[in-house]
Structures are given as C-alpha cells and as structure tokens.
Amino acid sequence: MKIGNVDVDGGEADLAIRYGHGMWQNVEVESFLDEALYPVASLGLAEKLKNALSAADILNYPLLHDSDVSGWRACRSPMRTCAKASSCG
C-alpha cells in the first residue's frame, strides 16, 4: 500500500481514496463515508461564548479548519451561525 499522491490517469494506481466533495473529472466516484463536523471549544471558552458573546462576536475568534472551508462559509453566513446550529457544513 502506498499513501501519497499517485497518477491514476498514468496507470500508477487502479483505485484511489480521496477526501473531498467528489467532483473530480475523468474518474468514477463512489461515496463510502458520511462525515459530520461539529464546532468545539475548551470548557472555559465555551462558557464565555454561551453567556457573554453574540454569534457575531464568535466570528472574531481564530478558526482552526480544513483547507476546504466551504462548510464553514455556510456555517458563518448571516442566516446560519454555529452558535445556533446543531451541525454546520
């Protein structure tokens, strides 16, 4: 087994497992895992966030995230904030 980048088109591999939305060209895509992401914080920060700050204030905190931030964009939109949503992304 090789973990890393391979050239499937060049015949280097017959099968690849990729992480993402599955919109790759020239390949057959089969989803096999559902993913759920949840915002998390330390207990101390969580107490501050639920008692003293508005959802807009939360957006001023650093965000640790995946390089594909499309789910966070939706989560941080004016109509859906992570402070109110049970799941985002």
N, C-alpha and C positions, 0 to 999 in steps of 0.2 A: 504494500500500500504506500502511496506517495501522497503527502499532504502538501499542497502548494499550488502554484499556477501551472496549468498544463494546456497544451494546444489541442483541443478536441478536434477542431477542423483539420489539423495536420496529421491526425491519426495517432497522436500521443496517448489518447485515452478513449475508451468507448463510452464511459459513463463519468459524469461529474456531479458532485453535490454542491450546489451554490446556495448562498443566502441572499435573499432579496425578494423582489416583487414578481419575478418570473417572466419578465418582459424581454427575454433575450431572443435575438434573431437567429434563424437557421438552426434551431435545436427544438426538440420535443421536450416540453416541460410538464412534469408531474409533481404536484404538491404532495408532501407526505407528512408535514408537521404544521400544526397551527401554533401561533405564537400569541402570547398575552404579555403585555408590558404594563408595569404599574409604577407610578411615581413613588419614590421613597425618600425619607429624610431621617436624620437622627432624632431620637426622642425629644431632645431639647429644642431642636429647630421645629419639629412638628408641633410642639406646644405653642411656640411663638406664632407659627403660621396660622394655627386654628383660632387663636384667641385675639391676636392683635393686628393682623395684617389682612388687607383685602387681597382678592385674587390678583389684581393688577400689581400689588406690591411683590407678590411671589415671583413675578417675571423679572425682578431686579436681581435675583439670586443666580449664582453660576449654575449652569446646566451641564451635567455630565450626560453625554448622549452618543448614540451610534452615528456613524458618518452619514447615514441616510436619515435625515431629520424630518421627512415628510409627515410622519405621525405626530411629532412634536409641533409642527406648524399648525396642524389641525387642532391639536390639544390647546395650543396657546392662542387660538383665534378669539376674537371678541365674543363670539357666541358660545364657545366651549372653553372653560378653564379647568385645569387639572384640579383646582380646589373644589370644584363642584361635580366633576365627572368621576364615575367609579372606574372607568377604564378609558385610556386615551391611546390613539394611534390606530 
